[in-house]
Amino acid sequence: MLQRDDSGVSESFDLDSLTVGDRLRLFNFTQRDDRVAYLWVLRAMNVLRAVHQLQVHPDDVANALKELAIAHDEVPSAADLNLRAMLDNLSSDNEQVLYRVEDAARCGNLAAYRNRQSVYQFTEIGYRVYCAVEEVIGSRVQDANLSRLVFADILADFKALAAANRSGDQDEVYRKLARLDNVLEDMTQRAARFYLTLNDVARTTDVSPETFLRYKHALLAHMSEFTTELERYAPRLAEAVYEVEDSGVETLLERAAAVDERPMMRPAARLEDWRRRWMGLRQWFLADGPGETKAAQLQGATRTAISGVIALLRQVTESRRGGVSRTTQLRHLAAWAAAAPDEQAANALVSAAFDLRSVRHLSGAHDDDDQISPRATWWDAPGVEISISLFRHGKRPAPGGPQPVRTRRGAHARLREQQLADRAADREAATDLLDHGPHDRVLSEAETRAVLKLLTRALQARTVVAGQLRSGTGSSDVMTLRLVPNERGSQLRTETGTLHLPGFALEITPHGALRRRRTEKP
């Protein structure tokens, strides 16, 4: 709900599966057994990158690890690591976090030249992978917050943007528009992270309610102040957006794209990118249709979170007032299980406490197993209907008496009539072919259908001698179609086109009793 339309996440959805798979393989080093050592190697390379040393030798990485070991005790010793092999793994085709090149300038003699003198550097996407891992490792719950002081800066930037657009100051237009884009993107990320953290805190209050009770007042005050500031600034920010639009949006975007310093993008692509960003900024405070603005959605989410925190506070307070909370109950149960005389008694105690028993009498199969993925968990899979007798008494219901057979005579009669009509039409078309022949005229649709049926049968029953088709015959109860080898070939004209038969002539003759009747008739 709070994700911006112009965020980079939506652009990743357009990548094909091969590209996505290649980029996910960049995180393979986090799955290795010595992944912590790999992380320290990348941290050492980041230290060298910070001093503008892009291409590093394994000896440089070893020296950087020694410097990190002075401040951190967890840094592995460079002597215990095979740095060259680790760097080669990070630069392999499967990971490609690093890029390896051979540096001949380091060779002072022939022996050094014969040895490998590889230097390594971060790839652009590899450095982003390292930063993502560091961000996940260094994330803290205490950092989650909603910034209420940013609304005044956003309002001032919108007013300055309108003034710069009227005066024609391209540099100021670019600076203010880029600042607004970054500020709103940061506010979106902050809000998303804050509500996720709040959900985690609410989910874990059964284990440690003291943490929630310690910060409940500060949490409620923080969310209340944020929603108050947002409600106060929302109409003023909407007026500021209208003021920017009155100054000329297209001119604004053209000026921002002209000053944009991304040389690898064409001017048209830069203009389209800034147009997309402006639409994302506008949707924050102005609604295009009947839906709400993103600011209103954020305000609604904050109010819902406040109500959830108050309800949770009431629940925690009532549980502590009674003297027995879920935490106390679980601790007593754990003490009883630990004091059990043997493992069987402990299992029986825990099974009785959590009502763990066999439910085989409630088992059942889904009507269509093909609709359920074999990878679906028990929780995500759809439910199976269970009869009342099986649920209450453990007995499957009786199948009951046989149901009457449905004859559907009317449907059968209609199908029979349709079948007779189709056969009569086919016989009439075959009779017309016998009377007028298939050549030197345009065949009707029914005649074409009759010829194609017999032609299919003739090709299926064809006779092949020495790799060549000698003959083929297809028959019905009215006529017989033969394929006779002919150098000139033949062709049939139909209502939809011309059917060519190269190397064969088409002959149609009466079949069976119809032939005898036609012979006796003269």
C-alpha positions, 0 to 999 in steps of 0.5 A: 500500500505504501510502496511508491510506483517509481521505486526500483523494486517494480523495475526488477519485476520486468527482468527475465528469469535467467537474469534474476537467477544470475543475480541471485547467485551473487549471494552464494558466498553467504551459503558457504561453510566459511561465509563469515570469513568471506564477509571479512574478506569483502569488508577488507576490500571495502576498506581499500575501496574507501581509500580509492584503491579499486584494484587490490592484490591478495597481499593488500587484502591481507594487510587490510585484514590485519588493520581490521584485526586491531579493532575487531577480535573476530577478524580471521587471521590472513595466514589461516585463509587461502586468500587467492582461492577465496578471491577466485571463488568470488570472481568465478562465473557462478558468483561474479561479486569480484572482477579479476584481471592480470596485472603485468606491471607487478612483474619485476622479473621472469619468475614473477611474470610466470606466476600469476599476478592477479588483481581483484576489484568489486563489480558494480552489482557485486558491491551492491550485493555486499552492501545489501548483506551488510545492511541486513546484518547491521539492521536494528529494531531501535532504528525504526521511526516515522519522520514527522519533521520532514513535512515542513521541508517537503512543503518548502521544497515544493514552493522553491521548485515552483519558484525556480521553474517560473524563473527558469533556473534549471539547476535549482529545478533539478536539485529540488526535484531530486531532493523531493524524490529522495525524501519521499522515497526515504519516508516510504522506506521508513514507514514500511520498516516501522510497521514491520518492526511494530508487527514483530514487537506485537507478535513477541509480546507473549515472550517478553511483555516488559519490552513492550510496556517499557516503550508503550508511551513513547511508541504511542506518542511517536505515532500520534505526533506523526499522524497529527503533523501529516493531517496538518500538512496534507492540504498545504502540500496538495496546494503546493503541488497544484502551484508547481503544476500551474508553473508548467509540468512539461517545462519542469521535466524538460529542464530537470532532464536537461541538467541530469548528469547520467551520461549512459541514458538518452535524453528521451529516457531521462525525460521519461524517467523524470516524468515517472518520478513526478507522477510518483510525487504527485500521487502522494498528495493528489488523487487521480481517481476515486482512490485515496492519496498515499498520504491518506493511506499512510495516515490510515495505516498509522491510525490502525497501528495506534488502535492495535497497540492500544488493544495489545496494551489492554491485553498485556495489562489484563494478563499481568493483573491476573498474576498468571500470564502465558509466559508464566504458564510456559515456564512452569510447563518447561520446569515440569518437563525438565523434572520428568523421570524419563523422556517418555514421561516428558513427551506424555506431559507435553502432549497432554498440555498441547493436546497432541494426539493422532488425527488419522480418523480425520484424514481425507483426500481432496477431490482433485489432487492435481490442483494442489502442488506437492510442495504446498505445506499443510497450512497453505493447502486447501481444506478437505470436507469431512462428514459429521459422522466421521468427525464425531464418531470416527465412522465414515458415512454409508454410501447410501442406496444407488441413485437412479440412472439419468437417461437424458433421452431428449439430449440423445434424440437431438444428438441423433437428429444432428448426426443423421442430418450431417450424414445426409449432407455428406451423402448429398455432397458425395452424390454431387461429386459423382454426378459433376466430377471434382474438376473444372468447377468450384467445389462447395464447402460440403463437397470440399469436406467430403473430398478432404475426408477421403483424401485423408484416408487415402494418404493413411492407406497409401502404398509406398514402393522404393521410397515413392508413393504408388497409389492410395485409396479412400472409400465411403459408403457412396464413393471411392477416391483414388490417387493415381500417379501423374506427371502433370498433377491435378488441382481442385478449386474450392470456395476458400482456395485451390488444393494442389496435388503435385504428381497425382491425379484424383479419380472418384468412382461409385462405391459398392452397391451404388456402383451396381445400381448405377450399372443396372440403371441404364 
